[in-house]
Amino acid sequence: MAEGIGKILKVGTRALFALLGGVAGYQMAQFVLKQGWWQGVSMSHIIAVNLLFIGSLSLLGFILSIYFVKGLGFIGTLSERQLQSTSWHDLWISVLGLIVGLLVANLIALPFSGLPAIGSYIAVLLNLTLGYLGVRIFSRRRDEILNMWSSLGGLKGKLVFRGRKGKHPQAPQPEELEVEEGRETAPKILDTSVIIDGRILDIAKVGFLDGPIALPRFVLTELQSVADSTDPIKRSRGRRGFDVVSELQKLKEIQIQVLEVTLKDLGLEAVDEALLALAKQMGGKILTTDYNLNMRAQVEKVLILNVNDLSNSLKPVLLPGESLTVDILREGKEPNQGVGYLEDGTMIVVEDGQRYIGRRVEVFVTSLLQTSAGRMIFGRFVREVQR
């Protein structure tokens, strides 16, 4: 169908150029005949002159149309190649800059419009110059414009919330309310690890996750590479991640926005670095389960919401000196150590527990180690417990 439309456009363009050439030829023939260069011109001579000019310029228009169509095709192909590496953010910001530049140019050109001869030329020059400058300036300031747009969205949310506040006589003080609003409206950026982990979906369902949720395009790209992996385990994890994203988008309690931002837009190559840079630009927080990203964010003063930290904070509190029952499942790294797990996945390292692998024992807790990567309990064997 596209090829048929292309042929119709080519034929139409050639016919139009031939027609315009014929009209121009007729006008030129009339101009030549009015000059009176020939005396006693008969009707046959007049017809011959008209046919000569009309035919010649129609043929010239037809030939020019061929090169015109080829030129348009070249420009279209070149533009398409350039647009493939240009994001929609860059495109609409450039268009916005062009509109602003043309508006300013026409406002400046108004006082010069009445000048004879040069008024129109000044207007054209101003439009070309300020239109180009508008595109150039807005493209260079793209990140600042996007941040300003995000800030306007947050301000709109504050205004709506304050409007509701006036309806309640027992509402908190404005200062306290603004602090709470700042926390609620700070965007939360999802990374690949927290999507694949999947627990973020349960957290969102029970209402512990609110405010705008940002999902960068480069995170989806990384998730796609995991889903396309030749390793069946990685492939299933990637597909599960897409299922989690789909379920999150269905929840009415949260708002997920896919940010059309690529690594190329940020001038970075690593996803973790891009997440940190994006969080700094947006003033947001990163939702993750990646321990290394967590440590890197702390160094760069970026706020992190680690799902593992939340999970660890909800585990039952065990203190040194307490006892618990656990099944020894495997050997530990050190000699004579046995390793077991609680129901929530917490690892328990038991001294002198290696010989009780496959059995249930009572353990005396001696120490605990808790990090963002998880919690470990160290204990000493007390006695064997019957199942």
N, C-alpha and C positions, 0 to 999 in steps of 0.2 A: 504494500500500500504506500509506503514511504517513497519507493522508486517511482510509482505512478504520479504522486504529487510533485516529485522533483521534475519529471518530464513536463508536466503541465506548466510549472513555473518557468522552465526554460523556454518553452514554446511561447508562453504569454509575454515573457520579457523580450524575446526577439521580435514578436509582432508589435509590441509597444514601441520599441526603438525604431523599427522600420516605419511605423506610422508617424512618429515624431519627426523622423528624417524626411518623410514625404511632405509633411506640413511645412517644415523649414524650407524644403526645396520649392514648394509652391510660392511661399512668401518671397524667396529670393528671386524666383522667376518674375514675379510681379514687379519687384524693385528694378530689375534689369530692363524690363519692357518699358517702364515709365521714364527711363532716362532718355529715350528717343535716340539711341545710338544707331538705329537702322531706319531708313526712310522707306515708306511704302511697304510696310510689313503686312503681309496677308494673314488671313485666319489660319492657314496651314502652318505658317511660320510661328505664330503665337502658340498653337497647340504643340508644335515640335519643341519649342523652348521650354514650355511647361513640363512636357513629358521628360525632356532631358534632365532638367533640374530635379524634378520629383523622383525619377528613377535613380539618378546618381546618389542623391542624399538618402533615399530609402535603403539602397544597397549599402551605403556607408554606415547607416544606423544599424542595419542587420549585422554587419561585420563587427562593429563596436560592441554590440550586445553579447557576442561570443566571448570577447575578452572581459567584458563587465561581469558576466556570470562566473567566469573562471576566477576573476579577482575576488568576487564575493565568497566563492568556495574556499579560496586560500585564507581569506580573513576569518571565515567561520571556523575552519580547521585550526588555525592558530589560536583563536579565542577559546575554542573548546579545550585545547591542550593547556592553556594558561588557567582556565577555570577548574580543571581537574585537580590542580594543586592549590586551589584557593577555597577556603572554607566559606560557608554561608555567612559567618560573622564578618569576615573581611569584605564580602560582597555587599552586604546591606549597609555596612558602615561606610564603604566607599560611595555608594549611592546617596546615603544621607549627607556625606560631605559635599557631593556634587550639587545636591538640592540647596543646601545652605549657601554654597559659594555662588550659585546662580541668583538666589534671592538677594544676596548682598550686592552682587554686581548690578542687577537691575535697579535696586534702590539708589546706588551711586550714579547710575547712568541717567536717571530721571532729569537732573538739572541740565545735562548736556544734550537732551533730546531735541531742544529747540534750536540748537546751533545749525546753521546752514552748511550743507556739504559734508562736514566732518562729524556731525552728531551721531549718525548711524554707525560710522566706523568706530567711534569711541565705545559705543554700546557693545559691539561685537568683540572688540579687544578686551573690554572689562569682563565679559562673559567667559571668554576663553581663558583669561588669566586667573580670575577668581574661582572659576569652576575647577581648573587644575589644582590650584592651591587648596581648595576645600577637600578634594579627594586625597591630596598628599598629606595634609595636616591630620585629617580624621583617621587615615590609615596608620600614621605614626603614633597617634594617641588612642589606638584601638582598646588597649587594656584599661586605660583610664575611663573611657566612655562606657565600657562594659561594667566596670566597678561602680560608676555613677548610676547606671541603670539599675544595678542590683540594690544600691543604696536607696534609690527612689522607691523600689518595690518594698524594701523594709520600712521606709517612712510611711508608705501607704498603710501597711499593716498596723503601725503604731497609731496612726490617726483613727483608723477604724476601732482599734481597741480602746482608745481614749474616749471615743464617742459612746461606747457601751459603758465605760466607767461612770459617766455622768448619771446614768440611770439608777445606780446603786448608792444609797446614802452611806453605806458602811464600807465603801471601797477603800483600799489602802492609799497611803499618801503618794503623790505623783513621783517623788524621788524613788521610793521603793518599787513602784510599778515600772518605771523605766529600766531599772536594773534587771528586773525579772524579764521584761520584754526583750532586752538585749540578749539574754541567755536563750530565750525561746526562738528568736529569729535568726540566730547564728546558723548559717547553713552547715550541714553535716555531709561530708564527702565520703562516698563508699570506695573502698579499694577492693582489689580482686580477692584477697584472702578472706575478707569478712563475707563476701558474697558466696564463695565456695563453701565456707564453714557452715552457713545456713542458719545459725542460731539467731541472726539478726531478724529473721522473719518471725520467730516466736516472740522476740522482744517487742517487735512492732505490733504484733497482734494483741498483746496484753496492754498496750498503751504506754509503754515506757520510752517510746521513741516518738518525738514530735518535731514540729518545725519543718522547714524545707530540706529535702534530701537531694544532693547533687550526685549525678552519676556521669563522670567524664567519658567522652568518646574513647579516649586511649585506654581506659579500664575495660570497656567492652571489647576493644580490639585485642587486648591481652587475654581476656576471657575466651574470645573466639579461637585464639591460637591454642589455648589449653583444650578446648572442645574438639579441635581438629587434630590433636596429637595422635601419633600412632600407638602410644601406650594406652591400653584399654582403661587402666585405672584413671589416668589423667583425663582421658576423653569423657569418662562418666562423671568425673568431678566438674568438668567444664559445662557439661549439659545440665547437671544439677544446679550449677550457678545460674544459668539462664532461666531455669524453672523458678529459682528463688526471686530473680528480678521480676519475672512475670507475675508472681504472687504478690510481691510488694506493690507493684503498680495497680493491683486490683483493690488494695486496701484504701478505704476512704479516710482513715485517720491521718495519713501522711501524704505528702506531695513529693513525688519523685520527678526531677527534671533532668533530662539527658543534656549535658553540656557539650555543644559541638566544638570541643577543644581537642586538638591533636598534639602529639609530642613536637611536631614541626612548628605548630603555632607558638609553643612555649620555648622553642629553641633548645630542647633537651632530648636526650636519648633514653634515659632510664625512667621507668614508670614511677618509682618511689620519689625521685627528685621532682618529677612533674607534679605529683600529689602535694608535696611540700610547697612548691612554688605556687600552685593553685590555691592552697589553703591560706597562704600569706596574702595573695591578691584579694581573695574573697573575705578574709577575716573569718574563716570557717574552721571546723574541726574535722579531723579524719577519723572515720570509723574503720577499725582494723583488728586483726588478730596476729599481725606480723610483729614479732618481738624486736627484730632489727630495725624496722621502720619506727617502732615505738621509741627506741633508744635514740635514733637519729632525730626524731621530732623533738625530743626533750632538749637535745643540744641546740637545735635551731629555734627553740621557743615557739613551737607550733603545738596547738592543743590537740590531744589525742584521746579518743574514746576507744579503749581496748576492751573487746568483748570478753577476753580471758580474765581481765581484772574484775569485770562485773561478775563473771562466773565464780571466781575465787572468793569474792566477797560474800557470795550467797552460800558457800559451803559451810557445813557444820563446824563450829569452832572447837578445836582440840588443843588442849594445853598439856605441856610436859607434866608427867605424873599420872595422867589418865590412862585407862586401859580400853582396848577395843579388840574385836575379833575379826580375823581376816584369813582368807585362803592364800597359801603360798603357791604361786604359779610357776616361778622360774628362778634361776640363779641371779644373784646380783653381780656387780662389777668387782667387788672386793671378795676375798676368800671367806667362805662360810656364810655369806649373805644370801637371804632369800627375799624375793620381791612379790608383793601382792597389791591389789587395788581395791579401793572402796567402790561403792555403787556409782558415785559421781565421777569416777576415773582417777581419783587422787592416788598417786603412787606411794606405797609404804615399803620402806627398806627395813628389813628385820635382821638384826644381828643373830648369828647362830641359827638362822632359819633355813639354810640350804638343805639340811637333811630331812626337813619336813615339807619338801615340795610335793604338792598334791594333797596336802592335809590342811585342816583348819586349826589355827592356833590363837592363843590369847597373847596380845602384844602390849608391853608397857611403853608408852610414848616418852621418848627422851628429848627430842628436839623437832623443830619444824623449820622448813625453808620455803619461803614464798616469794615468787618473782612473777613478772608478767607472762612468762612462759608456762607457768603452772605452779602447783604446790606439791611439796614432797614432805613426807612424815618419816622420821627415823625412830625406830623402836627396838626394844630388846625382847627376845623370846621369854615367855613366862611358863606356859604349859600348853599341851595339846588339848584341843576341845573336840569332843565327839560331835559328828554331824547330826 
